[in-house]
């Protein structure tokens, strides 16, 4: 089960890293033109960059604490924060008519909840 939790956390970290890099380093106009990125057209640039920075921190928080053995309890805490971020993402996508992306966020939410459950509960990092 530990391996499954590592894989789940790794997949979430890749998703967070990809989303974070795109929000921090890609121009907002380009993001707004991409599928699922329509919400960025009306968003403040600081909000988009801030969410990107949170995603970059999540990518690190899902892997590095357990990998280094330094504060491994941060892994499930990060997973819970990812759950909250996905709730916000689902609401945003539904409001902008992107139900498919809301379902994708729901899948990420479920994986993050699994990581949080596993790392808080029977399989601490």
C-alpha positions as CSV (number, residue, x, y, z in Angstrom):
1,X,0.0,0.0,0.0
2,X,2.9,2.3,0.7
3,X,3.9,2.0,-3.0
4,X,0.4,2.9,-4.1
5,X,0.4,6.0,-1.9
6,X,3.8,7.0,-3.3
7,X,2.5,6.6,-6.9
8,X,-0.7,8.6,-6.1
9,X,1.3,11.4,-4.4
10,X,3.8,11.4,-7.4
11,X,1.0,11.7,-9.9
12,X,-0.6,14.6,-8.0
13,X,2.8,16.2,-7.7
14,X,3.2,16.1,-11.5
15,X,-0.3,17.6,-12.0
16,X,0.5,20.3,-9.4
17,X,3.9,21.0,-11.0
18,X,2.4,21.2,-14.5
19,X,-0.5,23.5,-13.4
20,X,1.8,25.7,-11.3
21,X,4.4,26.2,-14.0
22,X,1.8,27.1,-16.6
23,X,0.1,29.6,-14.2
24,X,3.3,31.2,-13.1
25,X,5.3,31.3,-16.4
26,X,2.7,31.3,-19.2
27,X,1.2,34.6,-20.3
28,X,-2.4,35.0,-19.0
29,X,-3.8,35.6,-22.5
30,X,-2.4,32.3,-23.6
31,X,-3.8,30.6,-20.6
32,X,-7.3,32.1,-21.3
33,X,-7.2,30.7,-24.8
34,X,-6.4,27.2,-23.7
35,X,-9.2,24.7,-22.9
36,X,-10.1,24.9,-19.3
37,X,-8.2,28.1,-18.8
38,X,-11.1,30.4,-19.8
39,X,-11.5,31.4,-16.2
40,X,-8.2,33.2,-16.2
41,X,-9.4,35.8,-18.7
42,X,-11.4,37.7,-16.0
43,X,-9.1,36.9,-13.1
44,X,-6.5,39.3,-11.6
45,X,-3.0,38.4,-12.7
46,X,-1.9,38.2,-9.1
47,X,-4.6,35.6,-8.3
48,X,-3.5,33.4,-11.2
49,X,0.2,33.7,-10.3
50,X,-0.7,33.1,-6.6
51,X,-2.6,29.9,-7.4
52,X,0.3,28.8,-9.6
53,X,2.7,29.4,-6.7
54,X,0.4,27.3,-4.4
55,X,0.5,24.5,-6.9
56,X,4.3,24.6,-7.1
57,X,4.4,24.4,-3.3
58,X,1.9,21.5,-3.3
59,X,4.1,19.6,-5.8
60,X,7.0,19.9,-3.4
61,X,4.9,19.2,-0.3
62,X,3.5,16.0,-1.7
63,X,7.0,14.5,-2.3
64,X,9.9,16.2,-0.5
65,X,8.9,15.8,3.2
66,X,8.5,12.0,2.9
67,X,11.5,11.7,0.6
68,X,13.9,13.6,2.9
69,X,12.3,12.4,6.1
70,X,12.1,16.0,7.3
71,X,8.6,16.7,8.6
72,X,6.9,13.9,6.7
73,X,3.6,14.8,8.3
74,X,3.4,17.7,5.8
75,X,2.5,15.2,3.0
76,X,-1.0,14.5,4.3
77,X,-1.4,18.2,5.2
78,X,-0.5,19.1,1.7
79,X,-3.0,16.5,0.4
80,X,-5.8,18.0,2.4
81,X,-4.8,21.5,1.1
82,X,-5.0,20.0,-2.4
83,X,-8.5,18.7,-1.7
84,X,-9.5,22.3,-0.7
85,X,-7.9,23.7,-3.8
86,X,-9.7,21.2,-6.0
87,X,-13.1,22.2,-4.4
88,X,-12.4,25.7,-5.5
89,X,-11.3,24.6,-9.0
90,X,-14.5,22.6,-9.4
91,X,-16.6,25.5,-8.4
92,X,-14.7,27.8,-10.8
93,X,-15.0,25.4,-13.7
94,X,-18.7,24.8,-13.2
95,X,-19.3,28.5,-13.1
96,X,-17.5,28.9,-16.4
97,X,-19.3,26.0,-18.1
98,X,-16.4,23.5,-18.0
99,X,-18.1,20.5,-16.4
100,X,-15.5,18.1,-17.9
101,X,-12.7,19.9,-16.1
102,X,-14.7,20.0,-12.9
103,X,-14.9,16.2,-13.2
104,X,-11.2,16.0,-13.7
105,X,-10.7,18.1,-10.6
106,X,-13.0,15.7,-8.8
107,X,-10.7,12.8,-9.7
108,X,-7.7,14.8,-8.4
109,X,-9.6,15.5,-5.3
110,X,-10.3,11.8,-4.8
111,X,-6.6,10.9,-5.2
112,X,-5.6,13.6,-2.8
113,X,-8.1,12.4,-0.2
114,X,-6.7,8.9,-0.6
115,X,-3.2,10.1,0.0
116,X,-4.4,12.1,3.0
117,X,-6.2,9.1,4.5
118,X,-3.3,6.8,3.9
119,X,-0.6,9.1,5.3
120,X,-2.6,10.4,8.2
121,X,-3.9,6.9,9.0
122,X,-2.5,3.4,8.5
123,X,0.6,4.2,6.4
124,X,2.4,7.3,7.7
125,X,5.3,8.5,5.5
